[in-house]
Each structure stands twice: as structure tokens, then as C-alpha cells.
Amino acid sequence: MKIKNILTSILLLISLVTLSSCFETVEEINLNNDGSGRMTLTFNGSQSKAKLASVMKLSSVNGHRVPTVAEIKHELAQTAAKLRAIPGISNVKTNADFQNYILSVSFDFKEVSQINAAFGKMLTAYKIPTYNAATYTYNKNTKTFIKTYQLNPATKKQYNELKQEDKEVFKSAQYTSVYRFQSLVKSMANTKASVSASKKAVMHKTPILNIINSGASVNNSIQLQ
């Protein structure tokens, strides 16, 4: 499995979006004090929507077959079905905006550990190594939320094996995480992340190439009050 598929596997739609020159992946978690919450994953190609509109009229680009709108919608439906089958996951919703090329999937969870189960099941289903998934924990007693991701050397190796024209799509690609809480943020470990003015949200934004090439950390340990 090629790295561009790995990085964008959750929706299985980035065979389209990565044909553009710029895209952003956004991970949002709204976490309640009891450990329940909602997660939204978004792949945003709006900055390249004119190019994407042209790409959609083609059968292939750089040797990659361009999926049809119907195929994209089918993959979204398949993703939603897999999520609904996971205990603790509910209220699964998908959205495909083909005017701006913004694609998303969101779901409620009863426990943070169910996010890990969701990623694990989908990665396994699509034959993607599970070492590419981040893990999430939340301790209700200490009110500590932790995200952990360790870049596997195989991921960088797969990137280096891409054709140059395929590498180009990552030049402007961004990864953004936004975590919102009911309680105030007391402290956090990742100095590259920022706390909102309300002190109830943490955002971290970094180029995807920084993660691949230099192992830029997207880990964080957030202590709530």
C-alpha cells in the first residue's frame, strides 16, 4: 500500500484529492468530561477545487485512475457501514461537497478507546498496516487526554519510492488537529500546539511532509482542570 493511500485511507477518497496540488486533512475531537464525544475527519481539497473539477473529467492522471462521483459516494457509504458495526460508535454521518471538494466522516463514541477500534478496523479492512494509526487515551479520573503517533520507517520508505510527480502533491499538504473540551486546558506537552482564547480547545497544524521527512511530532498530552 502506497503512502499516499495510507495517509488518506479513512475515507478512501484521496485517490482523487491527492491528484490536486494542495489538500488538508483535519482531525477534530469534541470530548466530554465523561470520556464520550464526537470525532470528525475531513479531507479538504477546496484550495484546488478548479483543478479537481478538471481532473474529474479525466479517466486517469499520472497513471492513477480518477474515481467517479458515484464511486466516491459508495466508498463513503462503505466507510460509514464499517463504523456503525463497531460497538460504542453511533450517529455516523458522511458528507461529500463536490462544489468545494470537501469530504468528511463523523461519529459519536462512548469511550475514547473506541476511536482506536474504529481506526484499527478500517485499516485492517482496507489492508493497510495498523502501525499507521495514532492511538488515543483519556483518563476520566485525572482528566488527561493523550494522542500518540510514532512514524514507522516503512512510511518514509514508501514515500521515497513514489514517482516525483506523486511526491509533488504533498508539497502544500497540511495536517490539522483540533481538540475541544468541556473543561479548561491546564497544560499540554506539545509546544507546537496552541490553546484557544477560551482555553477549551487545542489546535496543532503542520505540513504533512514535516511528519514524513523529519518525524515532526503530532503527539500531545493534554491535562484538563
C-alpha positions, 0 to 999 in steps of 0.5 A: 500500500502506497503512502499516499493511500495510507495517509488518506485511507479513512475515507478512501477518497484521496485517490482523487484529492491527492491528484490536486496540488494542495489538500488538508486533512483535519482531525477534530475531537469534541470530548466530554468530561465523561470520556464520550464525544464526537470525532470528525475527519475531513479531507479538504481539497477546496484550495484546488477545487478548479483543478479537481473539477478538471481532473474529474473529467479525466479517466486517469492522471499520472497513471492513477485512475480518477474515481467517479462521483458515484464511486466516491459516494459508495466508498463513503457509504462503505466507510460509514457501514464499517463504523456503525458495526463497531460497538460504542460508535453511533450517529455516523454521518458522511458528507461529500461537497463536490462544489468545494471538494470537501469530504468528511466522516463523523461519529459519536463514541462512548469511550475514547478507546473506541476511536482506536477500534474504529481506526484499527478496523478500517485499516485492517479492512482496507489492508493497510498496516495498523502501525499507521494509526495514532492511538488515543487515551483519556483518563476520566479520573485525572482528566488527561487526554493523550494522542500518540503517533510514532512514524514507522520507517516503512512510511518514509520508505514508501514515500521515497519510492513514489514517482516525483510527480506523486511526491509533488502533491504533498508539497502544500499538504497540511495536517490539522488537529483540533481538540475541544473540551468541556473543561479548561486546558491546564497544560499540554506537552506539545509546544507546537500546539496552541490553546484557544482564547477560551482555553477549551480547545487545542489546535496543532497544524503542520505540513504533512511532509514535516511528519514524513521527512523529519518525524515532526511530532503530532503527539500531545498530552493534554491535562484538563482542570 
